[in-house]
Amino acid sequence: MAHRLAAWTKDTKRSALQDMLELTSGPEYISFGLGLPNAECFPTEQLAVSAHEALLRQSDPLQYAPPTEQLKRQIQLLMRQRGVECGISQIFLTAGAQQGINLLARLLLDPGRAVLAEEVTYTGFLQVLEPFQPRVLTVPTDPVSGIDVDQVEQVLQSEERPACMYVIPSGHNPLSYTLSKEKRQKLAQLAAVYEVPIIEDDPYGFLAYEDSEIPAIKSFQSDWVFYVGSFSKILAPGLRLGWIIANDAIIEKLSIVKEATDINTATLTQQIAANFLQKDEFTEHLHHLRQEYRLRRNVMIDHLARQLGEVGAWTVPSSGLFMWVRFPESINTMELFKESIATEKVTFFPGSVFAVKPSQMASSSVRLNFSFNNPDKIEDGIARLSRLVKRHL
């Protein structure tokens, strides 16, 4: 029996992320595909203590409850590391960054309205847009320098004013670049001048591998930038916990939209995270995480240089979990991926998965995750990828 579903579902498909989860479940595969943090880096014992404290010492952790002010205060302190000063009332708790993006889209978009995004961007954002069937206005982007802010300005000067623009400024997914301070300032200025809000997706902002961190776009503009943060990459994705920083008027509307979605963010996970964050252990944990992921990034860079240095090009990511590797235009990485599943059994994301429209730059590139595997598996996986690529030259 065929059910009459909403019109927008007619052309919708399972995401590449879902397919990848199934394809790489076997032990014979080495996966550079999904953006998974490494489970060995989860602060499991400390979180267990925090959970014990929440269950036995705090009131009603299994009951419906308003957002935990204790957690909001910890987020307020965290945001100072990103250069953002905000009040408790400007922090909105979510079930992860993906929900944060979804709630903001529901708040900002009317069906058919235009949105502004890079020509190569995070697939999860494109999925969020599907029910609204918007016109996606794209601007050029570069794996080294990032989004073309001059082209952003040209679009904003045109008659078709987008409802919002979507930006991943640190450890970009998939391109891995980190946007310069100057470009962040310019984007913040453009948002205010043209009154087009920015959804700043910043799940990797705390995973900076260099000595200095670049402040969030939100730090340069308080009213027209909606900051989306996440604990998935810096604590554990199973907590399903994130946040939005916005002005009070937006927070009020967000609470209404979220209530219709899942009523509230899980009380228990809020209290677990709050208990952990208020201890000195979190600073040590974040330092360890950066060290470990920097090591794995460097191992991947080293073996890429040895195995594919003559045919591939990449930029060393200063934050995030990914590397974007570009091959000669003659190589179609979607075909490479299909062959790899059957032969070398190393998985990755073909660049074309992230392209809003067909893109030569994307179709000959791959996104590789370096956080999930240990150094030995990274070495083995890059050797497999090298054999695969060289057969196609």
GIUR-V363846 format. One record per helix or strand. SS is the DSSP state (H for helix, E for strand). FROM is the first residue (numbers start at 1). LEN is the number of residues. If there is no record, write none. Layout:
ss: <SS SS>
from: <FROM FROM>
len: <LEN LEN>
//
This chain:
ss: <H H E H H H H E H E E H E H E H E E H E H E H H H E E E H E E H E H E H>
from: <7 16 30 39 44 69 88 91 97 114 120 123 135 149 164 181 197 208 217 225 237 242 248 267 281 313 319 322 333 346 349 351 355 360 365 375>
len: <3 8 2 3 14 12 3 4 12 5 1 10 5 9 4 14 5 1 4 6 3 4 15 11 28 1 1 5 10 2 2 4 1 4 5 17>
//
